Amino acid sequence: MATARSTEDHEEIRKWVTSKRGNPAQVEGTGGMLRMASASRRIASSGSTGDQFFEIFHESGLKFLYDPEGHMNKFVRDE
């Protein structure tokens, strides 16, 4: 059984996303909603540089919640 992990570490997030062949994206028309875009997850998105992505990530007070062994991921508020 896999256990979800949460992190704010940029390198940990990059490694997980890369392993899933994903890339950071902002959902178009939302003013900065973040998603991990991939070929299997079609969303209206605009590419985002790592710097832009993590700037929004930190300004929004988020953590990245993910399954190290699967594809589940989401952003949660850092409380």
Secondary structure, 3 states (H helix, E strand, C coil): CCCCEEECCHHHHHHHHHHCCCEEEEECCCCCCEEEEECCECCCEEECCHHHHHHHHHHCCEEEEECCCCCCEEEEECC
